[in-house]
Amino acid sequence: MLLKVRNVEFTGLELSWMKEKLTNSCEKILEHETKVKMLEESIRQANFELAR
């Protein structure tokens, strides 16, 4: 398979590699978003405890 995008050609192997990299990046983003949400919840809980 050959894909041409704006005068650049990609083979099937290159596309598979790019898809894998994007998938890995998306997984890492989701992991980081989860960590951020956990930290936000910890901060909310700490603020709640301090307000008591």
N, C-alpha and C positions, 0 to 999 in steps of 0.2 A: 504494500500500500504506500502511496506517496501523496502527501498533502501539500498544497502550495498556498502559502499565506503571504500576501504582500511581497511577492517575488522571492520568497524564501521557501525552500522545499524541505520537508521533514519526512523521514522514512518511518515505517511502522515501529521499528525498534526505538527510534528517538521519541516518538509519540508515547510509547509505553513507558519509557524512562521518565518523560515529563509528567505523565499521569501519576506515576508512583511518587515522584517528588511532591506534586501538588497534594496527593492524598496524605503523605507524611506530614506536610506542612499544615494541612487542615486538622489532622489529629493533634498536632502539637498546639495549635491555636485553641482547640477545644479543651485540652488539658490545662492550658494557662488560664482560660476563661473560668474553668472550674476552680482553680486555685484562687483566682481573684474573688470569686463569689464566696468561697470559704473564708477568705481574709475579711471581706466586707461583713460577713455574718459575725465573725469573731469581734470585729470592731463595734458592731451594733450591740452585741451582747455585753462587751466591756463597758460601753457607754451607758447601757441600761443599768448595769451593776453599780457604776459610779453615781448614777442619778439617784439611787436608793438612799 
